[in-house]
Amino acid sequence: MPTRKTMNLETDPLLVALRETFRLTDFRPGQREIIEAFTAGENVLAVMPTGGGKSLCYQLPAVLSPGLTVVVSPLLALMSDQIASLRALGISCGAINSIVPLPEIRETEAAIESGELRLLYIAPERFASERFLARLGRANVSRFVVDEAHCV
């Protein structure tokens, strides 16, 4: 007979997605509460230490629900690492910043317009461009994330 813990692992959609999509077994302290608030459509301010797992707090909701999650981050190397990790997990994502080659930016823009992109990482200076804002206005944006406090 399954234990209560086993039953929760099998029926809890957040734990199932955590395990099946991200290959993780459990949440870090505070993550579940943040993810639940985020998926409920609440505005969330989460302050977590470096390495505390804040990225999962917006990545998991982006995978579980429709629409595009736009992530503003000034950390280009971190963006590249996140994109590589997410793509390795089969998650449709892209970035627009100064180190992304123009052909890849065009592919990302097309994926935004087609609705296939789940996560878009964007540098703050690109986010401010009128061209980008116009494109974003035509997209199905469901979430907006500022991933670094100094971008607020």
C-alpha positions in Angstrom: 0.0 0.0 0.0 1.4 3.4 -0.9 2.3 5.8 1.8 1.0 9.3 2.0 4.3 10.7 0.9 4.4 8.3 -2.1 0.8 9.3 -3.0 1.7 13.0 -2.9 4.7 12.4 -5.2 2.4 10.7 -7.7 -0.5 13.2 -7.6 1.1 16.6 -6.8 1.5 18.4 -10.1 4.3 20.6 -8.9 6.3 17.6 -7.7 5.6 15.6 -10.8 6.8 18.5 -13.0 9.8 19.1 -10.8 10.8 15.4 -11.1 9.8 14.8 -14.8 10.8 18.1 -16.3 13.7 19.4 -14.2 14.9 16.0 -12.9 14.9 17.3 -9.3 13.4 15.4 -6.3 12.4 18.1 -3.9 12.0 21.9 -3.5 14.5 24.0 -1.7 13.3 26.1 1.2 10.8 28.7 0.1 10.6 27.6 -3.5 7.2 25.8 -3.3 5.5 28.8 -1.7 6.9 31.2 -4.3 5.9 28.9 -7.2 2.4 28.4 -5.8 1.9 32.2 -5.5 3.4 32.7 -9.0 1.1 30.0 -10.6 -1.9 31.6 -8.8 -1.2 34.8 -10.7 0.0 36.7 -7.7 2.7 39.4 -7.9 5.7 38.0 -6.2 8.8 39.6 -4.7 11.3 36.8 -3.8 14.6 37.7 -2.4 16.9 34.6 -2.3 20.6 34.2 -1.9 22.8 33.3 -4.8 22.4 29.6 -5.5 19.1 29.5 -3.6 17.1 28.3 -6.6 15.2 31.5 -7.6 15.3 30.6 -11.3 13.2 27.5 -10.8 10.6 29.7 -9.1 9.7 31.2 -12.5 10.9 28.4 -14.8 8.5 25.8 -13.4 5.4 28.0 -13.7 6.5 28.9 -17.3 6.6 25.2 -18.2 3.2 24.4 -16.5 1.1 27.1 -17.9 0.5 28.7 -21.3 2.0 31.9 -22.5 5.4 33.5 -22.5 7.5 34.3 -19.5 9.8 37.3 -20.1 12.9 37.4 -17.8 14.9 40.6 -17.6 18.4 39.9 -16.5 21.7 41.8 -17.0 23.8 38.7 -16.5 24.6 37.5 -20.0 26.7 34.5 -19.0 24.0 33.4 -16.6 21.4 33.8 -19.4 23.5 31.6 -21.7 23.9 28.9 -19.0 20.2 29.0 -18.3 19.3 28.7 -22.0 21.6 25.7 -22.5 20.3 23.9 -19.4 16.6 24.5 -20.3 17.1 23.5 -23.9 18.8 20.3 -22.7 15.6 19.6 -20.8 13.5 20.2 -23.9 12.1 23.5 -22.9 11.6 26.1 -25.6 13.5 29.3 -24.6 15.6 32.0 -26.1 17.6 35.1 -25.4 17.9 38.5 -26.9 21.1 40.4 -25.8 24.4 41.7 -27.2 26.1 38.3 -27.3 23.4 36.4 -29.2 24.1 36.3 -33.0 21.6 38.1 -35.2 20.3 34.9 -36.9 19.5 33.4 -33.5 17.8 36.6 -32.4 15.6 36.4 -35.6 14.8 32.7 -34.7 13.8 33.7 -31.2 11.6 36.6 -32.5 9.9 34.2 -34.8 9.3 31.7 -31.9 7.8 34.6 -29.9 5.4 35.4 -32.6 4.4 31.8 -33.3 3.8 31.3 -29.6 6.2 28.4 -29.2 8.6 30.1 -26.9 8.0 29.5 -23.1 10.8 31.6 -21.7 12.5 34.7 -23.1 15.6 36.1 -21.4 16.2 39.7 -22.3 18.9 42.2 -21.3 17.5 45.4 -19.8 18.8 47.7 -22.6 17.1 45.5 -25.2 13.9 45.5 -23.2 13.7 49.2 -23.5 13.7 49.3 -27.3 10.5 50.4 -29.0 10.9 47.6 -31.6 11.1 44.9 -28.9 8.1 46.4 -26.9 6.0 46.4 -30.1 6.8 42.7 -30.7 6.1 41.9 -27.1 2.8 43.7 -27.4 1.7 41.1 -30.0 2.9 38.1 -28.0 0.9 36.1 -25.4 3.0 37.3 -22.4 1.7 35.7 -19.2 4.5 36.5 -16.8 7.2 39.1 -16.4 10.2 38.5 -14.2 13.1 40.7 -13.1 15.8 38.3 -12.2 18.3 40.7 -10.5 17.4 43.2 -7.8 19.6 45.9 -9.4 17.3 45.8 -12.5 14.3 47.0 -10.5 
